[in-house]
Amino acid sequence: MARESIFWPGMNSQIEELVSNSSTSLHHASANQRKPLHPHEIPSRPWQKVGTDLFDWNGKPHLIVVDYYSQYPEVSELRNTKARTVINKTKSIFSRHGIPESVVSDNGPQYSSEEYKQFANDYNFIHNTIGPRYPQSGGLHEKTVQTVKNLLEKCKVANQDPYLALLDYRNTPIDGVTPAQALISRRLRSPLPISQRNLNPKPVNRTTFHAARQQQQQQQRKHYDRTAKCLPPLEKGDTVRFKKDPQAAWTRGTAIRKHEAPRSYVIKGENGTEYRRNRRHLRKTREHQADLDTPDIDDPQDPIPQPTTNAERNNIQIPIAPNLPQLKTSRYGRRINQNPNYKT
């Protein structure tokens, strides 16, 4: 359209840059393309690294702890979601399987509390959190929550024992090895008929098992990365747009530093609040100074100045309406026109 009125060398690229870097376009821009898969490293032994999360089912909160090596899940019902309750139930699970070296969780209030930090220090494990508002980085424990919830829901509909369903899940082979075999080197006895020989402990070849898990992970990565794209890293002081929520619009901010977690950055919003976000929820911009000085679109604005003190309110001049002739109406509400030959 601009070509019909005027033209100069490089006009198309300059107009495209102007429009793409405008505040309105950036505020309502589409989401970033998904990045290449960055899977969690497979541990070298069982219960070395676990993931934990909370979920609601049947009106009650539940805790899940899953081993990243064997994919063996532990599920426990909770009285409430207080940090102390979550910690005590986690201690009970650790007393059966041992204390892992690393625990991965989200940024829920239970896991970001001072009590949980003290718990990690007392039990000597490293607590890592995934990126806020980005559950995909949770990996195994996010996927296991969905699997277990679907399993429990099916048991509820079919009126079956959920504990036997969890037992069968732990006995289901993954690449030829069940989660129970990978964790404790034996099958678990269930109501299904099984020979005594198959119940005897039998160590799993860790080299073969680890190689099979890595091959499976590489296949998933290859399939996922077909439509993925790498995003360039951010530097300190870069002007960015970030999402406070995955479904929200893009908000203006400034990159402060790179977080120790992979692909995470600490962003400072216009109100001074610091946010941690995954790189996929960050968009580097080249906004002009005029746009930076303009409040963002979603910021509350009131163009009409309001008086803030009683004195200012008292000084407001209220216009007085001029004296207008009173109109006469009948009892039915119709207007009565006065006869100009008569005085009223």
C-alpha positions as CSV (number, residue, x, y, z in Angstrom):
1,M,0.0,0.0,0.0
2,A,2.8,2.4,0.8
3,R,4.4,1.8,-2.6
4,E,1.4,3.4,-4.3
5,S,2.2,6.7,-2.6
6,I,5.9,6.9,-2.1
7,F,9.1,4.9,-2.5
8,W,12.7,5.0,-1.2
9,P,15.5,2.4,-1.1
10,G,15.0,-0.1,1.7
11,M,11.4,1.0,2.3
12,N,10.0,-2.5,2.8
13,S,12.6,-3.6,5.4
14,Q,12.3,-0.3,7.3
15,I,8.5,-0.4,7.4
16,E,8.6,-4.1,8.5
17,E,11.1,-3.2,11.3
18,L,8.9,-0.3,12.4
19,V,5.8,-2.3,12.6
20,S,7.3,-5.4,14.2
21,N,9.0,-3.3,16.9
22,S,6.0,-1.2,17.7
23,S,4.5,-1.5,21.2
24,T,1.1,-2.7,20.0
25,S,2.6,-5.4,17.7
26,L,4.9,-6.7,20.4
27,H,2.2,-6.7,23.1
28,H,0.0,-9.0,20.9
29,A,2.7,-11.0,19.2
30,S,2.3,-14.7,18.7
31,A,4.1,-17.2,20.9
32,N,7.7,-18.2,20.2
33,Q,8.3,-21.4,18.3
34,R,9.1,-24.4,20.5
35,K,12.8,-25.0,21.2
36,P,14.7,-28.2,20.7
37,L,14.2,-30.8,23.4
38,H,16.5,-30.6,26.3
39,P,15.9,-33.9,28.2
40,H,17.0,-34.6,31.7
41,E,20.2,-36.6,32.0
42,I,19.5,-40.3,32.8
43,P,21.1,-41.1,36.2
44,S,23.7,-43.9,36.4
45,R,21.9,-45.8,39.2
46,P,18.4,-46.2,40.8
47,W,17.0,-43.5,43.1
48,Q,19.9,-41.1,42.4
49,K,17.6,-38.4,41.0
50,V,13.8,-38.2,41.7
51,G,11.0,-35.8,40.7
52,T,8.2,-34.8,43.0
53,D,4.9,-33.0,42.5
54,L,1.4,-32.5,44.0
55,F,-1.9,-33.3,42.3
56,D,-5.6,-33.4,43.2
57,W,-7.7,-36.5,42.7
58,N,-11.1,-37.4,44.1
59,G,-11.2,-34.1,46.0
60,K,-8.0,-34.9,48.0
61,P,-4.4,-33.8,47.5
62,H,-1.7,-36.4,46.6
63,L,2.1,-36.5,46.6
64,I,4.0,-38.2,43.9
65,V,7.7,-39.1,43.9
66,V,9.2,-40.8,40.8
67,D,12.6,-42.2,40.1
68,Y,14.3,-40.8,37.0
69,Y,16.3,-44.0,36.5
70,S,13.6,-46.7,36.8
71,Q,10.4,-44.5,36.4
72,Y,9.1,-46.2,39.6
73,P,6.4,-44.0,41.2
74,E,5.5,-43.6,44.8
75,V,2.0,-42.0,45.4
76,S,0.6,-40.9,48.8
77,E,-2.6,-39.2,49.9
78,L,-2.1,-36.0,51.9
79,R,-4.3,-34.5,54.7
80,N,-3.5,-31.0,53.4
81,T,-0.9,-29.2,51.2
82,K,1.1,-27.6,53.9
83,A,4.9,-27.7,53.6
84,R,5.3,-29.7,56.8
85,T,2.8,-32.3,55.6
86,V,4.6,-32.7,52.2
87,I,8.0,-32.9,53.9
88,N,6.9,-35.6,56.4
89,K,5.4,-37.7,53.7
90,T,8.5,-37.3,51.6
91,K,10.6,-38.4,54.5
92,S,8.5,-41.5,54.8
93,I,9.2,-42.4,51.1
94,F,12.9,-41.6,51.6
95,S,13.1,-44.0,54.6
96,R,12.1,-46.9,52.3
97,H,14.2,-46.2,49.3
98,G,17.0,-44.0,50.6
99,I,17.8,-40.3,50.2
100,P,18.4,-39.3,46.5
101,E,21.2,-36.9,45.5
102,S,18.9,-34.6,43.6
103,V,15.2,-33.7,43.8
104,V,13.4,-31.9,41.0
105,S,10.1,-30.0,41.6
106,D,8.1,-27.1,40.5
107,N,8.0,-23.7,42.2
108,G,4.9,-24.3,44.4
109,P,4.7,-22.7,47.8
110,Q,5.5,-26.0,49.5
111,Y,8.7,-26.5,47.6
112,S,9.8,-22.8,47.7
113,S,9.3,-22.5,51.5
114,E,12.1,-22.1,54.0
115,E,11.0,-25.4,55.6
116,Y,11.8,-27.3,52.4
117,K,15.1,-25.6,52.0
118,Q,16.0,-26.7,55.6
119,F,14.7,-30.2,54.8
120,A,17.1,-30.4,51.8
121,N,19.9,-29.1,53.9
122,D,19.3,-31.6,56.7
123,Y,18.9,-34.6,54.4
124,N,21.8,-33.5,52.2
125,F,20.2,-33.5,48.7
126,I,20.2,-30.8,46.0
127,H,16.8,-29.3,45.3
128,N,16.3,-28.1,41.7
129,T,13.2,-26.3,40.5
130,I,11.8,-26.1,36.9
131,G,11.0,-22.8,35.2
132,P,7.9,-21.1,36.4
133,R,4.9,-21.3,34.1
134,Y,6.7,-23.9,32.0
135,P,5.7,-27.4,33.1
136,Q,7.3,-29.0,30.0
137,S,10.7,-28.6,31.7
138,G,9.5,-30.8,34.5
139,G,9.9,-33.8,32.3
140,L,9.3,-37.2,34.0
141,H,7.3,-36.1,37.1
142,E,4.9,-34.0,35.1
143,K,4.2,-36.9,32.7
144,T,3.9,-39.4,35.6
145,V,1.3,-37.2,37.2
146,Q,-0.9,-37.5,34.1
147,T,-0.4,-41.2,33.9
148,V,-1.2,-41.9,37.5
149,K,-4.3,-39.6,37.5
150,N,-5.6,-41.3,34.4
151,L,-5.0,-44.7,36.1
152,L,-6.8,-43.7,39.3
153,E,-9.7,-42.2,37.4
154,K,-10.2,-45.4,35.4
155,C,-10.2,-47.4,38.7
156,K,-12.8,-45.1,40.1
157,V,-15.1,-45.5,37.1
158,A,-14.6,-49.3,37.0
159,N,-14.9,-49.6,40.8
160,Q,-11.5,-51.3,41.0
161,D,-8.8,-51.2,43.6
162,P,-6.4,-48.3,42.8
163,Y,-3.6,-49.9,44.8
164,L,-3.6,-53.0,42.6
165,A,-3.6,-50.8,39.6
166,L,-0.4,-49.0,40.8
167,L,1.1,-52.5,41.5
168,D,0.4,-53.6,38.0
169,Y,1.9,-50.3,36.6
170,R,5.1,-51.0,38.6
171,N,5.1,-54.5,37.1
172,T,4.6,-53.4,33.5
173,P,7.8,-53.7,31.4
174,I,9.4,-50.6,29.8
175,D,11.9,-51.7,27.2
176,G,11.7,-55.2,28.6
177,V,12.4,-54.2,32.2
178,T,9.7,-53.3,34.8
179,P,10.1,-50.2,37.1
180,A,10.3,-52.6,40.0
181,Q,13.0,-54.6,38.5
182,A,15.0,-51.5,37.6
183,L,14.7,-50.2,41.1
184,I,14.9,-53.2,43.4
185,S,16.0,-56.0,41.0
186,R,12.9,-58.2,41.4
187,R,9.3,-58.5,40.3
188,L,6.5,-57.6,42.6
189,R,4.0,-60.4,43.5
190,S,0.4,-59.6,42.4
191,P,-2.9,-61.6,42.1
192,L,-1.8,-62.6,38.6
193,P,-0.3,-66.1,38.5
194,I,3.5,-66.2,38.4
195,S,6.2,-68.8,38.9
196,Q,8.3,-68.6,42.0
197,R,11.5,-68.5,39.9
198,N,10.4,-65.2,38.4
199,L,10.0,-63.7,41.8
200,N,13.6,-64.4,42.8
201,P,15.9,-61.3,42.8
202,K,17.8,-60.9,39.5
203,P,20.1,-57.9,39.0
204,V,19.5,-55.8,35.9
205,N,22.4,-55.2,33.5
206,R,22.8,-51.5,34.2
207,T,24.9,-50.9,31.0
208,T,22.3,-52.4,28.7
209,F,19.4,-50.8,30.6
210,H,21.1,-47.3,30.5
211,A,21.9,-47.6,26.8
212,A,18.3,-48.6,26.0
213,R,16.9,-45.6,27.9
214,Q,19.3,-43.3,26.1
215,Q,18.3,-44.6,22.7
216,Q,14.7,-44.2,23.6
217,Q,15.4,-40.6,24.7
218,Q,17.3,-39.8,21.5
219,Q,14.4,-41.1,19.4
220,Q,12.0,-38.8,21.2
221,R,14.3,-35.9,20.8
222,K,14.7,-36.5,17.1
223,H,11.0,-36.6,16.6
224,Y,10.3,-33.5,18.7
225,D,13.1,-31.4,17.1
226,R,11.6,-31.6,13.6
227,T,9.6,-28.5,14.2
228,A,11.7,-26.9,16.9
229,K,14.0,-23.8,16.6
230,C,16.9,-22.6,18.7
231,L,16.5,-19.2,20.3
232,P,19.6,-16.9,20.7
233,P,20.8,-16.4,24.3
234,L,20.1,-13.1,26.1
235,E,22.6,-10.7,27.5
236,K,22.4,-8.6,30.7
237,G,20.5,-5.3,29.9
238,D,18.6,-6.6,26.9
239,T,15.1,-5.2,26.4
240,V,12.7,-8.1,26.2
241,R,9.0,-8.9,26.2
242,F,8.0,-11.7,28.6
243,K,4.8,-13.6,29.5
244,K,3.6,-13.5,33.0
245,D,1.4,-16.3,32.1
246,P,1.6,-18.6,29.0
247,Q,-1.9,-17.3,27.8
248,A,-1.2,-13.6,28.7
249,A,0.1,-10.9,26.4
250,W,3.7,-9.9,26.1
251,T,4.9,-7.5,28.9
252,R,7.9,-5.3,28.7
253,G,11.0,-6.0,30.9
254,T,14.8,-6.1,31.1
255,A,17.1,-9.1,31.3
256,I,19.1,-9.0,34.5
257,R,21.0,-12.3,34.5
258,K,21.0,-15.9,33.5
259,H,19.5,-18.3,36.0
260,E,21.5,-21.4,37.0
261,A,18.7,-23.6,35.6
262,P,19.1,-24.4,31.9
263,R,17.4,-21.9,29.5
264,S,16.1,-19.7,32.3
265,Y,16.6,-16.0,32.9
266,V,15.8,-13.5,35.6
267,I,13.7,-10.6,34.2
268,K,12.9,-7.3,35.8
269,G,9.5,-5.9,35.0
270,E,8.5,-2.2,34.6
271,N,7.2,-2.3,38.2
272,G,10.6,-3.4,39.6
273,T,9.5,-7.0,40.3
274,E,11.8,-9.8,39.3
275,Y,10.5,-12.8,37.4
276,R,12.2,-16.1,36.4
277,R,11.1,-17.2,33.0
278,N,12.1,-19.9,30.4
279,R,13.7,-18.7,27.2
280,R,10.6,-19.7,25.2
281,H,8.5,-17.1,27.1
282,L,11.1,-14.3,26.4
283,R,11.3,-12.3,23.2
284,K,14.2,-9.9,22.6
285,T,13.1,-6.6,21.1
286,R,14.5,-3.4,19.6
287,E,11.9,-1.0,20.8
288,H,12.6,2.7,20.2
289,Q,13.0,5.1,23.1
290,A,9.6,6.7,22.4
291,D,8.0,3.3,22.9
292,L,9.9,2.6,26.1
293,D,8.7,5.9,27.6
294,T,5.1,5.0,26.8
295,P,3.2,3.0,29.4
296,D,2.4,-0.5,28.3
297,I,-1.0,-1.3,26.8
298,D,-2.2,-3.3,29.8
299,D,-1.1,-0.7,32.3
300,P,-4.0,1.1,34.0
301,Q,-4.3,4.7,32.6
302,D,-6.6,7.5,33.5
303,P,-6.3,10.5,31.2
304,I,-8.6,12.6,33.3
305,P,-6.8,14.1,36.4
306,Q,-8.7,13.4,39.6
307,P,-8.5,15.8,42.7
308,T,-6.5,14.2,45.5
309,T,-7.2,16.6,48.4
310,N,-10.3,18.1,50.0
311,A,-9.1,21.5,49.1
312,E,-8.9,20.6,45.4
313,R,-12.3,19.1,45.5
314,N,-13.7,22.3,47.2
315,N,-12.1,24.5,44.5
316,I,-13.9,22.7,41.7
317,Q,-16.3,25.2,40.0
318,I,-19.6,23.6,39.3
319,P,-21.4,25.4,36.5
320,I,-24.8,26.8,37.4
321,A,-27.5,26.2,34.8
322,P,-29.1,29.4,33.5
323,N,-32.8,30.2,34.4
324,L,-34.9,28.5,31.9
325,P,-38.6,29.0,31.5
326,Q,-40.6,26.3,33.2
327,L,-42.6,24.1,31.0
328,K,-46.3,23.3,31.8
329,T,-47.6,19.9,31.3
330,S,-51.1,18.4,31.5
331,R,-52.0,15.7,34.0
332,Y,-51.4,13.2,31.2
333,G,-47.9,14.4,30.7
334,R,-48.4,16.3,27.5
335,R,-46.8,19.7,27.0
336,I,-49.0,22.8,27.1
337,N,-48.0,25.5,24.7
338,Q,-48.7,29.0,26.1
339,N,-50.8,31.4,24.1
340,P,-48.6,34.4,23.3
341,N,-51.6,36.7,23.6
342,Y,-51.9,36.0,27.3
343,K,-49.4,36.6,30.1
344,T,-48.7,33.9,32.6
